Amino acid sequence: MTASAPGAAQNFRWRRRSVLPGFGLSLGYTIAYLSLIVLIPLAGLAFSSAQLGWSEFWRIATDPRVAQALWLSFSAAMVAAIVNTIFGVLVAWVLVRYRFPGRRWLDAAVDLPFALPTAVAGIALATLYAPNGPFGTILDDWFNVKVSNTPLGVTMALIFVGLPFVVRTVQPVLEEIDRETEEVSATLGAGRWRTVTRVIFPGIFPAILTGFALSFARGVGEYGSVIFVAGNIPYLSEIAPLLIVIRLEEHNYAGATAIAAIMLVISFALLLVINLLQSWSRRWFGHV
């Protein structure tokens, strides 16, 4: 009787950890839902690509057209995510720390890429940056810079669709930072730059990494807003998602599956690195 008492007490303590009832049911529903929506489709993709054989998979992966499309998709998404991180933090800072006429309109305008269909955004960008468009003409005549039908156009489209992810991730974290800590830092003799780098930045850095990851992930898989402004020229402005669609239209399902599997592996590896950086930043800034 006494031997079972510790086990019963431990079981009782484990049950008390759950504040709300229905943990088993909700956990089972969560796992089933994620399996049906995420895990099973990804497993099917991995299974289909495994049937190709290593030699065929490697042949598709090393094809120059595929390699160039993958390089453009990931490099443009990375550059767009970096630009969005820098300016997204600035936009979030202005929206949180300052009050000015039209602030609410500006705050609502940040969400426009969320609401607009990607095709509408692509058509708008193509119209503006076309060789005979208002911005395209100025950039071409004055600076000899072409946006339409170039990798720069792809990057511009990804910047447009990815900016809200950074702003909406950093903005609520900035709102939660107590301004009294900044006043205390100034009272203790810290300058503005030291206050920003040692007081404000450690608190928002994990959110910045999250916004960067979301912007990058959106850019890698973006399709609708890119195809209108990119020109879709092979070896120049053709992105990997478009190449997958082309392979499907050619009934080359093996090629489409292989490209999708490569994108999945690279995206998973990059997001894993970003998550590790987030964990490291929380531990590091938590001790600072």
PyMOL commands that set and color helices and strands:
alter all, ss='L'
color gray80, all
select helices_A, chain A and resi 4-16+23-50+54-61+64-97+103-109+112-115+118-129+134-143+151-176+179-187+192-221+224-230+240-249+253-287
alter helices_A, ss='H'
color red, helices_A
deselect
rebuild
show_as cartoon
